[in-house]
């Protein structure tokens, strides 16, 4: 018996179907008197009878294999989560939380204020040490009649020479102002200079750095930050600020690249002129130079008279 071809009519018998004699293996199930269709890819083909394949089985299998029964997977038991409980606070706890929130807001406001205004920092945050009595005292706000104009002048002028007398808090003022620079202005390196570096932190430029460390240690709660103090060096990692103490002399200053210089008792330096010449690159680069001294003859006097 020849195989039926495309266009011929089917003669369905029982549970038989037809499959094409082409690589497509297309299976068709035809009812009586239906024509064999052409293959979409190969056109005119021949058909042969084969047992009917269950839908969903592979086409190259004569009979479908029974599917294995589904395995029921029991989900792991879930640990019940305890219901959330809200503990009611006592009136004392509510008052405490309100006080903490009020303190935090006041601290943020004060920090923003003193970081903008150095005079506010001096009057609100700075504690000084009376070297005669050894007592810790707040910054003398009552001397603002002449100290505040000095602060405003220091903000405006890059080169400032101050002739003072003793016990006027001028040295404490400029130590605190330069600490303010290191504390609130990023990447500031400041040099405290005196006639000598000092053998310990009770004399020379080392004593000036010790004053800056004293100010840092006595800041109000919430305004302090981490700092590292060594002999003649105070560093503030938060702002990358640094204060160093060095003696007079051009060679001493050339070892450092600084943004501000505080020269204490400048009139009594044997090498005042050489030190000032070495400090000129700092001024020309936009830095600061503050010379503070009691009256005395020499280069400081001539420098003050020329500027005045």
Buried (B, 14 or more C-beta within 10 A) or exposed (E): EEBBEBEEEBEBEEEBBBBBBBEBEBBEBBEEEEEBBBBEEBEEBBBEBEEBBEEEEEEEEEEBEEEEEEEEEEEEEEEEEEEEEEEEEEEEEEEEEEEEEEEEEEBEEBBEEBBEBBBBBBBBBBBBBEEEEEEEEEBBEEEBEEBBEBBEEBEEEBBBBBBBEEEBBBBBBBBBBBBBBBBBBEEBBBBBBBBBBBEEBEBBBBBBBBBBBBBBEBBBEEBEEEBEBEEBBBBBEEBEBBBBBBBBBBEBBEEBEBBBBBBBBBBBBEBBBBBBEBBEEBBEEEBBBBBBBBEBEBBBBEBBEEEE
